[in-house]
Amino acid sequence: MREFQLGLRLLFGSGRGNRIRFFLMAAGGSLGVCCLALVLTVPQILDAHDGRAAARQPQTTSARPAGSTLLLQRTDPYGSKAFTRVFVAKGIKNADNAPPGLKELPDPGEVFVSPRVHDLLRDRPAVKGLLPGHEKGLIGATGLAHPDELFAYIGTTHGQIAGEGRALKGWGYSYAPFPAVEPSTLTYIRFALGSLVLLPLGIFLSVCARLSAASRNRRLASLRLLGLSTRGTQRVNAAETVMAALLGAVLGLGEYWVLNQVMTRTGLPGLRWYPADGELCATTVAVCLIGSPLLAWFVGRASARDAAANPLAVRRTATPKRPAKRGGLLLVTGLGIVVGYCATGFTDHPANSLGPNALLMPAGILLTGLGLVLTLPLISYSLALRLARTTQSLTLNLAMRRNEVEPGSTMRVVTGLVLLVFSASLAQGVLIQLEQVTRPSSPVQDYSIPLSSLTARQQHDLAALPGVRAHAVTMESWTDPNGSADQPWASAVVATCGQLSKLVRHSEGCVDGKVMRLSDPNAGTGQGAHPGDTLPFRNPKGGPGKTLTIELPHDTIAYSAYDPSAVHGADVLVPPSALSATARPKEARYVLTSSSDHDEVRRVLDGVAAVAPTIEVEPIGVNIEGLQQIAVLETLLAVGMIMGLVIGTAAFVVSATDRAVERRAQVTAITLIGARARTMRAVQCVQVVLPLSIGLALALVTGKFAESCYLVTGGSEIYWDFAGVPLLALAAAGVAAVSAVGTLPLVGRRIDPELIRRD
């Protein structure tokens, strides 16, 4: 306890510079704790989404006793979002059993909507067609998964939903029907966020705890020489770092509270939450308030070990020992695991992420990242030792001699940036994995819309939407229900040859203006339809002149459709001139096609909703809930990468500033001897850029191995992401350039000789 009090007295009584350093340590630690709290709160936010969605899920039964309250739930795409409508027909039983967010069930003609739907009705009145009735009120927050959800309860009568409605028993399930993120995918996201944020965060907090390490070590060595014990010396140093970390943790939690309030009002792309969802829970507060000071305690004791064990060497600035080799052992162990998993990608049975691999693979990647950090001082020392003995350049010799004496000082500056490149490579692998899992197998995406619900103007506007490559009409021939069982039947595509070529993978032999047969070897043919058979295509009302009769020709188009596709299995191509603009054949569908890129799909769906808000759109082969999950996952990864960038940049700024202050005496001494400012700036630049370049090259190599290991065990179709190498190399070059610029202010124009007289 005496050592702790002594540390506090030294902290507040050893000058303004020491107090400024203390508050800088606390400020840096607060930024790290804020990022840590955000990472720890993400699963809590997703769980809150799923909890409210599960609580409002209706419990129903197909048995419908007299007087039952009936429910019918419909979830349709509105743009790239899901629009859920619950039709309620109140009865005698369970009439007062309101779902979360409502005080009562709606009566016939009443509609309760979410705030987002309320705004939508004001901005786009055409949405009113989806909600028969008048708006009675808003759904409360407890009945919505997130603030932007499209949800409505619609009161109706028993007769309107008697065919499909189910009797209401109650509300609430233990699981969400469509979780915000699938549990298996959430595991990968946690691992990715841990690699992107937590690993650089640990380095950053360690950097903050070791500010002004050289001057503090000299002060601690003086205390040791005055008779303080070895453990007491370590405790004195740990007292200062722990107090700074504790103050930083409290400030960081306050910063997160402010950030949560701001982000709940602005939101993130694809992810919104209520303020209560992101509130700090006891576990998060405990981890931040205990974990950060605990890390600072160990860092403080470790940094004071040399001053406590050999104080004379510290006071006389003796040459430090060679960096330990245990970091290299960690790197070799991690790389061995990672490369082993990568090697299985060349076999017929690549490794998976099941069983022990679920722990061994992440452990290998984390050991590789940690070993990379701990190996950098050893690499810097070995390189500096060799170059200093062989170079004839004064600039390079001065730079390498300084790195030889203090390899850890330089590496503290560049470690955060090296980890940033390593984490970015791993993040690329996670994005590739998500894209492989969620991307449609077809390079194009088709959208099917009932033709009867569109006007000619709407058809024209939909075809002109940005991203839409082609449009067509699909229809089926009419068969007489009272006729024979062997009536010919076929499906037709109304399109030009150019439109058909964009709808299918390959087509050959098409002639514009002619009715032609379609032949796909991977699809079946029409029921008994042969060349020469007559195929009628009727409008719903029928009548003379309202039936298009086509004779199946002999001329054939060989084509290969995508899978899935809206024109898969079509039997005949009909030119648009054969069908009038006002014709609406029975069960005809209007088909659009675009790229299968997720952003393009969302853009087209949003465009369709703007043209015709009330129509039913079927994205062929796409699950709207899955599309929303992709948006959430991409947002979480983007947030992780931004936090990693912030942490890496902050670590560089803090370390570079601290190093500039620590090196003032040495720089002044060399300048007084006669070294020019230009030479000293070059020395400072080489000291940082050379070991940083080696570290970045090593980060690129190890990062690509870690990425391939992740892709191989995840079952991705892509194992070796060579396409991402140029981007990472460009990022590494940018990091090196930024670090070079950051070293220039370390040498000032004004020389203060007093600096070399200070202890």
N, C-alpha and C positions, 0 to 999 in steps of 0.2 A: 504493500500500500504506500510505503514511503517513496518508492521509485515512481509510482504513478503520480503522486503529488509533486515530486521533483520534476517529472516530465511536463506537468501542467505549468509549473512556475517558470521553467525554461521557455515554454511555449509563449507565454504572455509577457515575459520579462526580458526577452533577448533581442529586442529591437523591432522596428517597424517592418523590416524586410522579412523577418521570421513570421510575423503575424500575417503579412500579405501572402507568404507561401502557404500558411495554414488555410487561409480562406480560399486560395486557388485549389488546394487539395480537396477542400469540401465542395467547391463549385464543380470541379471535374467529377468527383464521386457522385454528386447529385444527378448529373446528366446520365451517368451509367446506371444508377438505381432507377431513374425514370424509364429508361429503355428496358431494364429488367422487369419492372412492374408491368409494362405494356405486354411483354412476351408472356408473362405468367397469367395475365388476365384474358388473353385471347381465347383459350379453351373455356373459360367461365362465360364469356360473351356468347360463344357458340352453344354452350349448354343451356343458357337462358333462352335463346331462340328456340331450341328444340323442346325445352320444357313447356313453354307457352303453346307451341304448336301441338304438343301431345295432350295438354290439358283441355283443349277445345275440341279434340277429335270426338265425334259423336259415337256413342255405343248404340248400335241398332240391331234389330232382328227382322228376319224375313216374315215371321208370323205377325199379322196385323189384326189384333183384336179390335172389336168395335170401340170407337171412341179414342183410338190411339192417335198420338201426335206423329205425323209422318214427316220424314226428311228425305231430300234428294240433293246430293252434292255434285257439283260440276266444277272441274278445273280445266280451263281453256287457256291457250296462249294469248296474251295481249302484248303484241310486240315480242320482246325477248323475255317477258315476265309472265308468271302464272297468275291468272285471275280466277280466284275461287269464289263460287256462288253457292250458298246453301239455301235451298227452297224449303220453307217450313209451313206445314199445314197444321195449325193447332187443333188439338182434340181435347177430350175431357181428361185423359191421362197425360201426366207429365207436362201439362200446359204451363205450369209455373217453373219448370226446370230450365232456367235460362243458362246459356253457355257463358264462360268467362268473358268479361268485357261488355255484357248486356245485363240490364236489370229485368228485362222481360222479353219473351219471344215476340216477334212481329206478328201483327194481325194481317189478314189478307189486304193487299194493297199497300202495306208499309215496308219500308226498306231501311235497314241499318247498314251503314257503309264505314269503311276505314277512312281516316283522314286523307290518305292518298287518292282514294276513289272520289271523295268529296271534291278535291281539287281537280280531278280529272273531269268530273261532270261539269264543272264551271268552265274549264278550258276547252273541252271537246263535248259539246252537248249530244253528239251522235252516240256516245256511250250509253245514253239513257235507254236505248233499245235493249241493252243487256239486263236492265234493272226495271222490270215492270212494277210500277207503283210510285209512291211519293216518298221522299227521304224523311224518315222519322227522327233519326239521330245518328250519332257516331259510335263506333265500337271503341271501347276503352283499351288502354295499353295492355291489360292482362289478357285480352283476347286476340292479340296480334303478335306474330313472331318477331316483326321488326317494324319500325315506323313507316317504311315505304311499301308495305305489303298491300296488294290489291285483294280485298276481301269484302264480302257483303252477305248479309242475311236477308232473304226476301220472303215476305209473307204471301201465302197463296192459299188455295182451297184444296180440299181432299180430291176433288174430281180432276184437278189439273195434274196431279202427280200420283194418282192412284195406281197407274200401271207400273211405275218404277220405284216409287217411294217405299221407304222402310220405316218400321215403327221405332220411335225413340225410346231408349232405355235409360240413358244418362250421358254424361260427358266425361271424357278423360281416359287416356291410356298411359301406360308406363313408358312408351316409346313414341317418337315422332314418326309420322308416316313417310315424310321426306326430310331427313336430317339436313341441316345446313351444310355439313361436310360428313361424308361417310366415315365411320370409325376407322376403317383400315387406311383411308387416305389421310385422316387426321394424324395418325402415327407418323407418316412420312413428313407431314407439315411440321410437327413438333421437332422432329429430327433436323429438318432443314432450318427452322428458326433457331434451334440450338447451335447449329454450326455457323449460321450467318450472324447471330447476335451474341450468344452466350460466350463462345470462345474468344472473339475479339473483346467482349466486355470484360472478361477476366483479365486480359492483358492490359486493357485501359485502366481498370481499377488498380492494378499493380503499378502501372506507370504513375498514377496520381499519388499512390502511397510512397513512391520513391523520389518525389521532387526534392531537389537540392541534396541528393544523397551524399555527394562528396563533402560539402560543408557540414552536414549533420554528422557524418562519420568522424570528421576531425574533432567536432565538439564532444561526441561520445567517447572518443579516444582520450580526450583530456579528462573527462570524468573517470574513466577507467584508471588512468595514471594517478588520479587523486585518491584512489582507494575503493572505488565502487566495484562491487563484484561483477563477474561476467554476466550472470543472469540479471542482475540489477541494471546493468548497462542496456541489455536488450529490452528490458521492461520500460526503461525511460523512453527509448525510441518508439516502442510499441504504443506507449500512452498517447503520444502525439498523433500517430497515424490512426489509432482507434478513435480518438476524439474527432479527428477530421472526417473519418469514414462515417461515424455516427451522425455528425451534423449533416454530412452530405446525404445520408440515407433519409433523414427527416425532410431535408429540402427536396430530395428527389421524389418522395411520396407526395409532397405538396405540388411539385411540378406536374406529376402524373394526374393529380386531381383536377388541376386547371386544364390539362390537355384533354382529359376525358370529357369535361364540360364543353370544350370547344368542338371536339370531334363529333360528339353526339348531335350537335347542331349543324355541322357542315357535312359529316359523313365521309365515307370512303367509297370509291367506285365498287358497286356490288356488295357492300357491307355497311349496314346501318344498325345502330343499337340505341337503346334507351340509357340514360345516365345511370340508372340503378344496375344495369347489366354489367357496367364496367367499374362499379364501386370496388374499392380495395377490400378484399376479404382478409380474415385473420391469418390465413396461411401465407398470402402474398406479403402482408405487413411483417410477419415473423421472418420470412426468408430475407426480405430486404434489410430489416433492422438487425438481424443476427448475422446473416451471410456476409454483408459488406464489412462490418467491423471485424468479423472473424478472419476474413481474407486479409484485411489490413493488419491484424495482429500477427499473423504468420509472416506476411511480407516485412513488417517492421522488425520482427525478431531476426529474420534471415538477413536483412540488409545491415543489421548491426552486429552480425556475427564476427566480421573481420575486425571491426573496431574493438570489440570485447576480447577477442582472442589474441590479437597482436597490435596493441595500441601504438607502439613505437613505429611500426611500419606504416601505419596510417598517418601519423603526425609527420613523418619524414617523407611521405608519398613514395614509399618503396614500390618497386615493380610488382604488380599483382601476379598471382599464379595463373597458369594456363587454364582456360575455361574447362569445366568438367566435360567428360565424354558421355555422361549418361543421357544427355539429350539426343546424341547420335544413336544411342541404343534404342530409344523410344522411336525415333524416325525409322530405323531399320526394321524394328518389330512391326510398326504400323504399315510400312510399305510392303513387308512380306505378306501380311494378311491381305492387303488390297490387291497386290499383284497376283496372289494366288487365286482370288475370286475372278480377276480379269482373265486369267489363263483358262478358267472353265468356259469362257465364252467361245473358245476355239473348239470345244468338244461338242459332241451331240447332246450332252446333258448338262447344260449350264447350271450353275448354282442358283438356288432360289432364296427367298427371304423367310423361309419357314424354319421352325425348330431353333437349334443353336445359332443358325445364321442370322436370325433376327437380332441377336445381341453381338455376335462376333463381327459382323460387317460394320455396324456403326462404331464399335470399339476400334476397329482397324482404322477407320477414317479419322476419328477423334485423336487416336495415337499419332497418326501421320501429321495432323495439324499441330498438335502439341509438340511433337518431336521436331517439326520444322522450326517452331519458335525457339526451342531450347538449343537447336543446333546452329542457329545463325551466329551467336557470339564465337563459337568454336571455328566456324568457317571464316569469319571476319579476322580472327586472330591468326589463323594459319596463312591466309592470303596476305595479311599485312606483314607477317614475319618474313615470308618469302620475297615479296616485292621490295621491302625496305632494304634487304641485303643485296639486291641485284640492280635496282634502278639507279640511273645517273641523274634523274630529274629531282631538283630541289622540292618542287611542289609535291610530287608523288612521294618523295621520301618523308617529308614532314607529315603528310596525311597518313601514311602507313605507320609511321612511328607512333602517332597519337592513337590509331586504332589498335596497335599492338599493346599499348599501355592500358587503354580503356576500351576493350572490345564491346563490353556491355553498354557503355554510354551511347555509342553510335547506334547499336541495335535497338535500344529502347525507342529511338526516333523512328526507325523504319519498320519495326515489327508489326504495328497496326496496319500499315499499308500492304505488307506482304500477306498478312492474313486476309485482307480484303480481296486480293486477287485469288487466293486459294478458295475462299468462300464463294466468290463469284462463279468460279468454274463448277463448284458443286451445285450452286443454284441453277446453272444451265441444265445440269442433269435432271434436277427435279422438274423443271419446266418441260423438258423433253419427255420425261416419264408421264407427266400429266397429259401432255398432248397425245401421246401414244394411246393412253387409256381412254381418253374422252373424244378424240378426233374421229369422225366418221371414216370408214375405210374407203369411201368414194371421194375423189377430189372435188366433186360438185355436190351441191345440196339442192334438193327439189322441195317445192312448197305446193301443196294441193289445196284448192279452195273450191267450194261448191259454186258452179257457174250460175246457178239460179239466183244466188244472193248478190250478184254483181250487175251493175249497169254497164253499158258500153263505155261510158266515160271513165268509170272506175277501172275497167279492163285496160284502157289506154294508159291511165296514170300508173297502174301497177307495173305494166310492161316497161314504163320509162323510169322506174325507180333506180337510183344509183346502185350498182352491184348486180342487177338482174341481167343475165347474159341472154336468155331466150325465154319465150313463152309459148304455150300450146294449149290445146283443149283435148282432154281424153274423154271418151264416151263408149258406151256399150250398146250393142245391137239389142233390139226388142224381140222378145219371144212371147208367143201367145200362150197364156197359162192354161188354156183349154186345148191347145194343140198337142201334137205328138211329142214324145220324149226325145226324138232325135232331130229336133229343129236345129239348123245351123246357128251358131252364135260366135261372135268375135268382138274384140275390143279394138277401138280405132284411136288414132292420134291425128288431130287436125293441126297441121303445121307445114311450113315450107321446108325445102331440103336444107336450107341454111340453119333453120331453127332445130331441125331434127339432129343435125350434126353436132350441135352444142348440147343437146339433151342426152346423147348417147356417147359411148366410148368410141365407136367406129361405125360408119355406114358406107355402103358401096352400092352404086347402081341407081341412085335416086334421080328422078326427073321431075322438075317443077311443073305444076299444073295437071298432073296425072294422078289418078287413084292407083296405088300400088300396094302389093302385098309386102308384109314385113316378115322376115325370117330370122329368128334368133336361135341358134343351136342350143343355147343354155336355158331356153324357156319353152313351155308347151304352146300348142296352137289352139285355135278356137275349137269349140265343141262341134265336130263334124263339118266344119266350114272348109269347102273345097273351091278351087277356081270355077267360076260360073254361078256359084250360089248367090242368092239375093239376101242382103242384110238390111233390115229396116232400122232406122234410128229415129225414134219418135219423141215429140215434145210431150210434156206431162198432160196437156189437154187433148192431145190427139187432134183428129179432124182432118178434112181434106187439105192438102197442100202443106201440112205440118209434119210430114214424115219424109225424111231423107232416105231414099232407097239407093243402095250401092251394090253393084255386082262385083263380087270378089274377082279381081283380074289375075292373069297369069304372070304379069310382070312383077318381079320380086326384088326387094331391097334386102341385102344381107347386112345385118347390124348386130352390134353387141352392146347391151345396155349395162349401165353401172348397177351395182348392188349395194344399197337399196336405190331404187329409182321409181319415179311415178309412171314411167312408160315401160317398165319391165313387163315382158309378155304381151306387148301390143301386137296385133295381127295385120292391121291395114293402115296405110297412111292416106289421109284425105287432105287435099289442098284447101286452104282457107277460103278460096273462091266458091267452093261447093256448099259452104255453110254461111247463111246470112248473119249479119252482125247482131240481129235481134233474136236469132234462134237460140233456144235453151233446151237442148235434148235432155231426156230424162237421165238423172244421175250423172250428168256431165260434170267434169272437174276442170277448173282453170289451173294450169301448171306453170309455175315460175322456176327458174333454176339460177343458181349463183355459185360462187366458190364456197367450199366447205370450211374456210377459215372462220374461227369462232367470232371474231370481230365483224366479219362480213355477214355472217348469219344473223347476229344481233342487229346489225344495221338494216338488213332487209326486213326482218320481222318488225322492227320499229317503223319502217317506212310503210309496210302493209297496214299497221294499226293506224297510222296517220291518214291513209287514204280511205279505209273502210273499217272503222273501229269495231263494228258489231259482228263482222263475219267470222266464221270458224276457219282457222288456218291449221293445216296439218303439215308440220315440217317432217318430211319423210325420213325416218330413221333417227330423229332427234328427240331427246327427252328434255322438255323445258326445265324441269327441276335439275337435270344434269347440267344444262347450260348455265343455270344460276349458280350451281356449285362451282363450276369452272371459274366464273367471275369472282367468287369469294376466294378461291384458292390463289388465283393470280394476284388478287389484292393483298392477301396475307404475305405472299412471297415478295411482292413489291415493297410492302412495309418493312419486311425483314431486311431486304437489300438496302433500303434507304437508311434504316437504323445502323446497319453494318457500315455504310458509307460515313454516316455521321460519327460513329464511334471511332472508325479508323482515322478520319480526318482530325477529330478532337485529340486522339492519342498523338498524332504527328505534331499538331500545333502545341500541345502541352509539353511534349518532350523536347521539341525544337526550342521553345522559349526557355525551358529550364536549362537546357544545354548551353544556350547562349549566355545565360547568367553565370553558370558554373565555369565556363571557359574564359570569362573576361580576363582573369589574372594571367592565364597562359598566353592568350592572344596579345595582351598588352606587353608582356615580357618579350615575346618574339618580335613584336612591332618596334619596340625600343631598341632592339639589337640592330635593326635595319631592314627588316622584311617590309616590302611594299604592301599596301592595302590590297592591290590587285592580286598579288601572290597569295595573301592570306585568304582572300575570298575563294580563289581556286582551290586552296588547300581544304577549306571547309566544305566546298562542293564535292571534291573527290572523296573526302572522308565519308560522306553520306551516300553519294550516288553509286560508288563502286560496290560496296557490300550490299546496297539495296538492289542493284541490278542482278547480282548473283542470287540474292534471296528471291527476287521476282521470277527469275528463270527457274529456280527450284520450285517455287510455288506453282508456276504453270505446269511443270512436269508432274509434280505430286497431285495437283488439283485435277488434271486430266485423268490420272490413274484412279483417284477417288471417284470422279464422275463416272468412269466406265464401270467401276466396281458397283456403284449404285444402280446403273442401268442394267448390268448383267443380272444381278440378284433380283431386280424388280420385274424381270420378264419383258423388258422393252424390246421392240424390234430393232432399235438402233443401239449398238454397243459402243461404237467408236465415233465420237462427235468431233470429227475433224473440221466441220463447218464453223464451230465456235472458236477455233484456235486464233484466226485473225482478229476477232473482236477482243479476245482476252489479251492478245499480244499488244493491240493498240491501247487497251486500258492500262497495261503494265508500262508501256512507253509514256503514257500520260502521267501515271503515278511518279515515274522517275523524273519527268520534267518538272512536276509540281514540287517535288522534294528538293530538286536542284535550286529552284527559285526561292524556296523557303530557307535555304542556308545562307543566302546572300546578306540578309540583315545581321548575321552573327558578327560581322566585322564592321564596327562603326568608324566614322571619320574622326571623332574626337578621342584622343588618347588621355587616359587618366592614370598617371604613374602611381597614384595612391593605392590603386587596386593591388599592386604587387607587394605592398607593405602590410596588407590586411591578412589576418589569420583566417 
